[in-house]
Amino acid sequence: MLGFVAADFHLRDLPQIERRAGSAPTGWRQIKGDPAIRNTLFQQQRVKSAMDERLDDVIAIMDELICDRGVFHGKLHFSSSRATLWLTDDPFRYRVHVLDEIIDPSICLAYPSRPYAEQTVVPPRLVRPVFERFKVLRDADENIYLRAGSLNVINGMVGLTFSCDGSHYMPVKEFLTKDDGFWFGAPQR
């Protein structure tokens, strides 16, 4: 060996690469969660939450908030009966609402009427079917069930977290084509 060359660079001085932080993969991704939770999965059983009891009302309100009130990302936390919302007018702050706030129709008055954002990739006609599918996944099995589901109409992605602590991210259209066999290994209904 005759020698070596060393260089010291600051990361901010390096040239930009093609794939930027905002250009995440757009296909289905599955991420396994905490092994401790997966190992005790069949020792737990889903308990109906207050949100489960009012899910049809919640779905109708979420559809209204996303399609007509400027919400571009909505996440339902089923077990804790809360929703987290991000607005097109104020995307850097999220709002958290408990069930009583979500099912109160006056919540729509708190979010003024807004046209459906131009940059969305999810047509308004698919918003309600996504939330209806969340309901099916929430109720399909007593051990493996949906704990939280989100919809982002700007990037067109659905996020899911199940009782086994596994998470899935996939495009809306792909999500809507998946049957129970995809999620649970065999048709549940």
GUPATI-790688 format. One record per residue: residue in one letter; x, z, y of N, C-alpha, C in turn. Coordinates in steps of 0.001 Angstrom, whole numbers, padded with zeros to 6 digits, always signed. Each point is the difference from the previous one (the first is absolute). Last residue first. Layout:
<rs>
AXZYXZYXZY...
</rs>
This chain:
<rs>
R-065509+005955-014105-001467-000103+000108-000534-001080-000895Q+004695+001054+000454-000604+001324+000018-001522-000053-000010P+004356-003303-001831-001204+000088+000831-000673+001365-000143A+005182-000101-000681-001133-000555-000732-001224+000102+000898G+004267+001209+001726+000437-000503-001292-001117-000610-000847F+000000+001810+004705-000096+001047-001013+000328-000494-001411W+000139-002749+004109+000332+001341+000471+000092+001018-001124F-001227-004575-000864+001295-000010+000674+000440+001419+000341G-004313-000683-001799+001054-000135-001009+001392-000021+000609D-003986-000063+002701+000372+001335-000478+001126-000055-001030D+000001-004148+003213-001099+000734-000632+000501+001360-000489K+001547-003665+004115+000400+000871-001110-001209+000735-000565T+000061-002931+003946-000129-000723-001279+000314+000878-001206L+000358+001478+004619-001407-000226-000321-000197-000775-001305F+004411+000819+001725-000646+001260-000338-001445-000223-000461E+002409-003657+001747+000459+000349-001345-000685+001281-000479K-000817-001302+004402-000629-000952-000927+000420+000271-001441V+001981+002654+003476-001429+000244-000176-000610-000934-001040P+005222+001245-000363-000860-000740+000916-001473+000199-000345M+003361+003948-001303-000240-001392-000348-000883-000683+001032Y+002611+004883-002001-000217-000736+001237-000190-001449-000400H+000055+005331-002409-000038-001452-000092-000241-000553+001392S+001664+004952-002743-000519-000731+001150+000084-001497-000257G-000143+005159-002831+000477-001369+000104-000657-000683+001184D-000876+004485-001718+000962-000100+001089+000637-001381+000067C-003740+001525-002736+001285+000081-000703+001164-000086+000981S-004503-000520+001465+000212+001390-000413+001318+000182-000741F-000281-004150+003417-000813+000523-001090+000381+001433-000353T+000173-003763+004336+000735+001088-000635-000935+000636-001021L+000502-004916+003136-000732+000886-000904+000927+001082-000519G-000723-004325+003971+000875+001029-000553-000838+000965-000820V-000234-005415+002077-000721+001177-000464+001050+000957-000549M+000325-004427+003704+000401+000784-001159-000932+001187-000246G+000506-003558+003672-000766-000405-001173+000304+000777-001258N+001493+000218+004848+000939-000528-000990-000677-000353-001321I-002813+001429+003506+001013-000811+000683+000987-000583-001011V-003505+003106-001171-000491-001368+000131+000978-000910+000742N+000218+004511-003232+000567-000467+001257-000392-001466+000140L-001520+004633-003096-000135-001427+000269+000591-000277+001368S+000064+004164-004201+000085-000481+001373-000149-001510+000052G-000791+004898-003263+000034-001461+000092+000030-000420+001449A+000601+004570-003755-000032-000528+001367+000083-001517-000064R-000617+002524-003977+000058+001137+000924-000089-000454+001438L-001614-002051-005082+000545-000278+001315-000045+001254+000869Y+000414+000270-005430-000971-000356+001029+000715-000189+001328I+000394+001637-005467+000726-000937+000862-001006-000541+001007N-001721+003226-002834+001389+000422+000125+000803-000876+000953E-004686-000777-001018+000085+001413+000387+001440+000495+000185D-002119-005104+000892+000595+000800-001064+000146+001442+000489A-002136-003460+002729+000118-000680-001297+000481+000881-001145D-000805+000614+005074-000957+000552-000953+000178-000514-001435R+002680-001395+003861-000100+001456+000152-000792+000614-001144L+000338-004685+000446+001245+000578-000515+000003+001520+000100V-003694-002347+001810+000053-000221-001450+001241+000654-000592K-000393+000029+004670-001008+000881-000599+000016-000122-001523F+002639-002956+002498+000581+001346+000021-000952+000979-000694R-001592-004277+000743+000902+000039-001164+000718+001345-000064E-002678-000852+003712-000867+000149-001178+000848+000078-001267F+002190-000944+004028-000395+001408-000058-000949+000273-001170V+001308-004454+000704+001200+000800-000280-000384+001468-000143P-003404-003069+001327+000348-000064-001433+001262+000785-000371R-001244-000292+004659-000876+000876-000791+000315-000103-001499V+002417-002930+002863+000280+001406+000299-000843+000921-000879L-000113-004976+000283+000696+000649-001118+000258+001487+000223R-002065-003064+003246-000878+000044-001179+000656+000679-001202P+002357-000908+004213-000896+001162+000036-000879+000127-001245P+004814-002374-000434-001270-000298+000662-000934+001209-000044V+005429-000011+000066-001131+000352-000863-001286-000350+000734V+004253-000386+002005+000035-000958-001104-001131+000274-000988T+001015+000924+005685-000350+000488-001337+000127-001116-001027Q+000614-000128+004981+001149-000065-000907-000302+000513-001410E-003209+000027+003719+000365-001377-000351+001096-000065-001063A-003658+004103+000571+001309-000444+000488+000361-001392-000521Y-004983+001714+000997+000897+000062-001153+001324-000634+000412P-002859+002137+003904-000044-001162-000898+000996+000203-001139R-002345+004211+002260+001152-000881+000197-000179-001222-000897S-002679+004869+001989-000094-001287-000669+001190-000883+000382P+000700+005313+000281-000781-001058+000640+000026-001298-000810Y+000424+005122-001560+000849-001189-000079-000799-001172+000570A-002050+004130-000161+001338+000435+000418+000994-001163-000005L-004438-000484-001611+000004+000032+001466+001366+000431+000532C-000865+000017-004642+000140-001380+000473-000005-000062+001525I-000848+004037-002235+001440-000300-000008+000230-001420+000504S-004355+001928-000757+000516-000044+001375+001511-000221+000036P-002544+000599-004113-000039-001356+000569+000544-000081+001423D+001491+003400-003892-000825+000090+001191-000010-001389+000653I+002716+000999-003782-001374-000389-000326-000964+000145+001175I+004691+001161+000428-000096-001374-000497-001452-000415-000208E+001084+004480+001253+000209-000933+001110-000207-001443-000454D-000222+003428-003216-001119+000154+000937+000122-000956+001184L+003623+000148-003194-001220-000638-000468-001159+000106+000989V+004816+000177+002132-000529+000654-001197-001371-000603-000306H+004270-002346+002687-001377+000486+000075-000379+000639-001322V+004484-001943+003202-000428+000614-001255-001405+000556+000219R+003469-003985+002336-001030+001009+000182-000406+000513-001367Y+004747-002434+002239-001123-000042-000934-000942+001144+000298R+003805-003132+002878-000591+001321-000245-001119-000161-001022F+002465-003740+001632+001061+000970-000256-000512+001408-000266P-002655-004103+001209+000488+000028-001384+001064+001052-000310D-003924-001416+003471+000945+001123+000059+000638+000188-001380D-003227-003461+000835+000321+000320+001396+001082+001063+000137T-001741-001295-004284+000750-001123+000564+000413+000281+001442L-000713+004067-003543-000746-000918+000859+000879-001124+000526W-000422+003703-004460+000912-000561+000984-000765-001077+000760L-001287+004622-003374-000278-001299+000610+001080-000383+000997T-001616+003473-004452+001028-000207+001009-000166-001427+000510A-003244+003958-002719+000396-001387+000247+001057-000018+001090R-002216+003752-003972+000392-000348+001365+000370-001480+000066S-000977+003411-003887-001140-000473+000794+000363-000249+001461S+002676+001333-004060-000073+000866+001182-001075-000452+000980S+000665-002447-004043-000039+001411-000402-000138+000938+001183F+000412-004812+000725-001237+000413-000650-000057+001495-000299H+002189-003200+003712+000585+001028-000862-001193+000675-000681L+000757-004966+002669-000878+001071-000448+000759+000906-000958K+001259-003708+004193+000379+000628-001270-000970+001128-000295G+000796-004765+003346-000760+001199-000324+000385+000511-001368H+001289-003748+004250+000505+000649-001213-000801+001281-000194F-001009-002795+003611+000621-001029-000837+000546+000577-001305V-003975+000937+004126+000873+000639-000991+000603-001114-000865G-003318-000724+003619+001424-000038+000307+000928+000745-000942R-005029-000845-000117+000426+001062+000910+001508+000104+000189D-002834-002983-003033-000577-000067+001342+000561+000997+001011C+001367-000653-004792-000499-001316+000396-000418-000087+001463I+001634+004158-001933+001010-001057-000156-000511-001334+000545L-002898+003771+000044+001182+000310+000807+001038-001116-000066E-003926-000314-002725-000310-000134+001424+001248+000215+000862D+000407+000782-004602-000250-001426+000220-000269-000261+001485M+000336+004454-001361+001319-000648+000005-000144-001501+000251I-003972+002468-000524+000657+000327+001271+001365-000676+000080A-002389-000427-004036-000709-000707+001071+000666+000245+001351I+001643+002383-003716+000329-001427-000110-000666-000788+001126V-001063+004564-000410+001381-000170+000468+000380-001478-000010D-004147+001193-001847-000015+000139+001459+001386-000235+000588D-000364+000085-004665-000702-001177+000516-000063+000024+001529L+001851+003783-002296+000876-001173+000063-000708-001258+000504R-000972+005025-000753-000485-000789+001145+000738-001329+000134E+000991+003223-003480-001449+000154+000119-000585-000889+001092D+004700+000319-000634-000611-000725-001117-001516+000018+000106M+002501+002592+003036-000006-001417+000343-000632-000830-001113A+000681+004599-000691-001104-000203+000937-000090-001472+000400S+002235+000735-004685+000218+000539+001352-001252-000214+000844K+001085+000493-005576-000693-000732+001066+000231+000691+001339V+003504+000157-003992-001107+000819+000494-000639-000796+001134R+003439-001248-004446-000525-000249+001332-001174+000925+000290Q+003964+001432-003303-001208-000800-000047-000537-000139+001417Q+004811+001506-003191-000842+000093+001194-001209-000906-000167Q+003519+000273-003135-000404+001402+000123-000870+000211+001235F+002153-004155-001188-001170+000227-000850-000393+001474-000082L+003811-001399+002703-001169-000784+000356-001229+000349-000828T+004844+001568+000318-001149+000906-000151-001326-000716+000289N+004264-002253+000289+000074+000747-001262-001192+000919-000224R+000586-002498+004101-000335-000885-001123-000024+000766-001314I+001429+002304+003822-001435-000274+000084-000428-000885-001164A+004532+000900+000440-000689+001255-000319-001513-000195+000030P+002948-003539+001360-000130+000146-001450-000733+001288-000402D-000639-002852+004663+000622+001221-000501-000200+000138-001515G-000930-004890+001631+000113+001221+000784+000741+001105-000733K+000014-005759+000075-000328+001197-000769+000301+001238+000823I-001432-005093+001445+001054+000995+000194-000424+001256-000746Q-001134-005685+000547-000385+001273-000598+001180+000947+000143R-001945-004896+002347+001104+000928-000257-000578+001274-000592W-001451-005553+001325-000315+001286-000609+001272+000801-000238G+000495-003583+003848-000648+000003-001308-000250+001411-000495T+002398-001356+004080-001439-000118+000163-000744-000035-001330P+004916+002174+002332-000594-000880-001008-001525+000000+000111A+002477+001101+004511-000030+000586-001342-000606-000988-000984S+001745-000043+004967-000413-001050-000925+000083+000491-001436G+001353+002510+004018-001442-000228+000013-000476-001041-000993A+004680+001068+000691-000687+001171-000544-001501-000218-000086R+002958-004390-000226-000087+001120+000923-000786+001132-000641R+002866-004473-001693-001095+000901-000358+000046+001215+000910E+003354-003294+000727-001299-000676-000059-001144+000969-000253I+004331+001945+002426-000208-000742-001241-001420-000550-000003Q+003617+001333+004184-001290+000223-000656-000077-000829-001280P+004826+001691+001897-001047-001002+000255-001276+000328-000779L+003268+003966+001661-000023-001040-001024-001100-001008+000294D+000848+004091+002520+000781-001158+000441-000002-001135-001013R-002087+004338-000680-000753-000723+001031+000754-001220+000509L+002010+002935-003255-001126-000746-000549-000744-000804+001062H+005204+001020+000366-001206+000773+000281-001175-000841-000485F+005133-000312-002000-001076-000584+000796-001082+001045+000258D+005411-000897-001891-000946+001056+000345-001051-000610+000936A+003962-001657-003955-000730-000260+001245-001012+001115+000198A+004826-001569-003023-001131+000895+000202-000659-000341+001332V+003640-002173-003980-000541-000096+001344-001211+000929+000069F+004786-000089-003177-001440-000205+000088-000403-000037+001462G+004642-000798-003572-000627+000778+001053-001510-000218-000029L+003171-001668-003283+000788-000102+001210-000551+000862+001115M-000011+000137-005624-000862+000000+001170+000899+000000+001220
</rs>
